[in-house]
Amino acid sequence: MVYREPAEELARRAAQAAATGPLGRVDVNGRHGPDGANGHAGASGARSGADGNRGADAGGATPGEHAGAIRVVLEADPGRATVARVHGESDGAKGRERVDFEVDFERPGEIHLLARGGKGGAGGRGGDGGDGATGRSGSDATRNSSGGNGGPGGDGGDGGNGSNGAAGGNGGHVHVRVRDEETHLLMIVAHDVTGGRGGRAGANGRGGSGGRGGSGGSSYSWTESETYTDSNGQSQTRTTSHSNPGGSSGRAGRDGSEGRAVLQSGADAPDGSFAIEVEGASGAAHRYPSRYELRVVGFSHRNANDDGVYEPEEEVFVSRIEVENVGGMPTPAHHDVRVLIVDDGWIAPRAETFLRVPRSLAPGQRHTFAREELPLVLRMFRPQEAGAPLAAPETIHLLCDLPSARRRFGAFEAVLPPDTGRLVVRFPIEVSPLTSLFSLAPGQAARVRWSITNVADKAFGSASELGRAVAIHLVRQGGELSTEHVHFFDASGARVSLEEGLRCPIPKLAPKESARFEGTIAIAESAPPYASARLLLAGELGHIADPKRIRPVQYQELTVRVGRPFDARDADLLFVTNNRTTGEELAAWEELARTTGLSSAVWDAALEGGVSVLAKVAAGAPAYRLVVVLDNAMDTASGERRASALIDKETSLGLARAGVHLLYAGGLPKLDDMLLPTHEGGALQVLAADASRDDLLRACEAEAIGGDGVRLEVRAWYWWLWSNAKEEHLDARAAAIADALEKKWPERRYVVVPTFAPEELARVAWMRKMRLGSIDVRRTTDPARAAISGVDADAKSMHDASLARDPRTARATIAALPFDAKLALLARSNDAVLAVVADLAREQALVRAFGWRTSRASLARATPMLASFVERAFSETVDLEGAEGERFVDAIAWLELVARGHARWWEWIGPLWWFRRGTTFRSFVRDAIAKVVARVSGSKETRARIHARYRELKKRFEEQRRSGGAQSTSDYAIETMTASIARRPFDSDALHLAPGARVLGAEAVEGVRKRDRKRERRSAEVMSGAEQARADLLRAEKCAELLTHAGKLQVRVESIERVENVRVESRVAAPEATADDLADLREAHAHLER
């Protein structure tokens, strides 16, 4: 053993490890030709009317220099296996030079022999022509002469000619000589003898601009007066006006022309030559145009037991490997070339296994390894989680190397068909998912079904030819339910301990055959709601090397959660839960309701097989104020779905129509889609052909939220021959209708949909009466009430009780309540104060948006929430000295701030205050607030507290406004409420389809309708699947009945075992047993086994 090495060797290795780039370089490249010089610009005209000078021509480009020649000899170092010497000469721009250096090819890199031709110079750009000078100005007119004309402008100079690109230099010549015994060294040589590219063409200079003509002289005017005596002897003055005209402007000079040269790019130069000369043992030399180069053309592969399944830890054999020498010379005659399997991913080649390519394989010659194979092993796999069976795509790759050169052939697989070597790593047995109900009420039981399938082409099992054991093992693995709360029964009804589990060996499973199993899971009457039990099913298979020793190859799992049966009583909140809702999670939500002062009920969508209760809620029985949907992914018979997928749009709008709000916790609904009623087949009200816009407004007044809608046919006369019906004409009508609806009912939200379908109805001469199309109007949720809301949270947060305990979630829940429900909380919740103020601010902002004055009656009709506030807010006795009093003061101060912001300063100027809505509305809202103050406490002290709080809020508003925040008091109130839910993404329908954005194109509406149909189909599939699954899997027997039956069965089995044991013992003891006795004994054993 060598303990020390010379310092020189250690230094050499360190330098080698640090080295990068080429191993060596011999460079006789031609130099690039210089570009042609650009021509200088012509001078502009120096004096009035002077012409510009011509631009100078560009200089010529220089051709690229031809590359030189390299002649070298490669020699191996006899004493150092990875060192080669390069010697010879080069002949380039620097003249003839000697080449002599050594390289160590232990590290990556190549010897670069470079003889590239130089690039041709680019052509130059001709100079631009000079601009012509402006013509001289004409002389001004006088009393004695007219004005002179301006002189002509100078002509622009012509542009100079550009020059052509120059040709590239020729590629050079590289000649490498090597001995026949050392042709492996050619693997470390790279050469480049490409010809130089021609230079790009230049460009002609542009012509100069012609000068402007000189301006004409100015005109001159004057008056002359004379005094005379008229016929009456009176002295009179007569004035006469005179003028001389000015001159005309001179003509402009012509623009100069562009240079006239026809320009071309330089020609690309031809490549040089490369030659390899191999000197044989006899001294004779053979010349070749390129090095040897190998490609794999094809190969096959098979697994060890030929069952068609490539299994982890199984041996695989690569065979029929075919290689071709696509190079220009034979492969080395004295050095081995190897083919190996690439170690990557699942592929683990057997150590030190390779195939040797025959030496001296001629150019174009192929070789097929007809009998030799390369073995590999697919790497180990142990399932770590439940789920689909292993099915991992993999590809076998091959490489080819020349060990003595320490190099691989770089593009060995370049011509290989892409599917060659592909396989899928999987096991021959696969276990189906466990099929059962995901939620059971206490006392209920459900069937559990699964199967195991042999996907291979050979039989498996201990009784098969391969002898590899197969079994399934079902066991409880986690969950909150204890053994006394969850029970499992096999197909015969016998109870199975889930701690030990159910294990079923399968003696033989034929190719493509499946074995099916069924059991029953039952929940005890005493099981706590929303506790769960997790069943883990393992598919087990014997090892390849030890067929009887089984191990898991796939897991499937089933989590059954105890649901809470629906209690159909009225409550403030209805929580819609599912099979993934945890007990702690639900308890936190119920605690949120209690601490807020709200009652709650629970509907388990997984247990009940859908959300049919919501249609009843929309009809008014039972009565709820807010439906909170825990919108995480849940398990259904149709696969994983979000709970919101079960709620169709008509149900959502029906709830809003009934005054019941929706809050999605865990997801933000697509509100732009949800707010657009798209259902078909209803009683669409089609107005008469001669109906006016006023008729449409009257029809819309009775339209309910989510109603069937009103349709107006739009017709128009076109009086001119060149006029025609256009889509924008219909869109303008639709916009006018939307504007009229928003003005008449700002507290409502209508969606207007124009459908352009032009049709000529009548013609008189060239005048035509046209049907433009139709306009549909449908009412959706009211814009200020926030009937549909969403709080976003990821899956992990959803099942964490901290989400419901977060104060921001409580604020979002209160914000989602109907307005009357918020009013009931005003006196005991600070969050309710902000929520009420935000609703009223939204309502008032919608009314305030239209600037011109309206009647107080109209204002009252447009502010129903304000009317409710006046009537019901703080309706019970308020302790003004306590927290209730603080909330009262806060609410009134906020509303005072919002109200005073309705009138802007300029609306008080002159008569404007009489015509503007802001001043009237400000007074209207403040009068309403005053009624509440008078009802609760109109004392001076209370009013002073309100005013002080108002001034504080106003100061904060002004500070935010100056810093770029909310610019109106209404927006400030809304943003303050939204900020209280900060960092928790929140959305509501109040933020969508704002005024001015409620006209939607028919194409966009049809897109929403298609998405709605798809959603409805998926929802129907889920509901139908849930109904079918419950009919098929839910057991009629209760848990107690199954336990009783299992107990009786156990007693009967134990009795039979005692009797049979006595009979067996007596018969075994009899030495004179007959053949009949032995037959009875075998039957008894078989019975016990059964």
Summary of the structure (lengths in Angstrom):
residues: 1090
radius of gyration: 47.6
end to end distance: 68.6
largest distance: 186.3
contacts: 3691
relative contact order: 0.06
helix: 29%
strand: 27%
